[in-house]
Amino acid sequence: GAGVSQSPRYKVTKRGQDVALRCDPISGHVSLYWYRQALGQGPEFLTYFNYEAQQDKSGLPNDRFSAERPEGSISTLTIQRTEQRDSAMYRCASSLLAGRADTQYFGPGTRLTVL
Amino acid sequence: ELKVEQNPLFLSMQEGKNYTIYCNYSTTSDRLYWYRQDPGKSLESLFVLLSNGAVKQEGRLMASLDTKARLSTLHITAAVHDLSATYFCAVDTNRDDKIIFGKGTRLHILP
């Protein structure tokens, strides 16, 4: 595809369940970022990768959150034992070049609702 | 901790008028980004500003960066209804790899 894709677009889960959110970046893009966006707020940085290497995970809220990008392309953000406060829009973005000074292209997001 | 503040947070203006959105940040950075977000949509990159004094223009929008004042502005010239959206600035710290977004400015342009 031409842009960043994310799946599922909507996820409703019960508290305590694990969820996996997928991001498929633009082909050839080196860097991939994960953000969380609450309604009416700006995106909150979670983590990012250059190729398959996770560069910074200090934005992950706690150890229930993890992310991987094993082959330097598709990435998965996993939330274990979900809680209601995890409900938000989760967005990923990719950029062509490594390094943060490049344009980021955002995906449509996954809306997570934890009941 | 880096803080990014935008003002105003809400702006309603008439078509044809000029206005400026301000983005202040609290620590040293020489990389600043502006994004547009339409309701229910994702974020679209508008400008990447990489040095002190950088100025970029696209159509009716012009962004500038003053790293000494830790201030970026997004100027709207002769606003049109199609520019109604939420505009975010984001700052990339020199110290670590986080990119911090402001809360956004919700712009409503009245026809």
Interface residues (C-beta under 8 A of the other chain):
Chain A: Y33 G40 Q41 G42 P43 E44 F45 Y48 Q55 D56 S58 G59 R91 A93 R100 A101 D102 T103 Q104 Y105 F106 G107 P108 G109
Chain B: V4 R31 Y33 Y35 K41 S42 L43 E44 S45 V48 L50 F88 A90 D92 D96 D97 K98 I99 I100 F101 G102 K103 G104
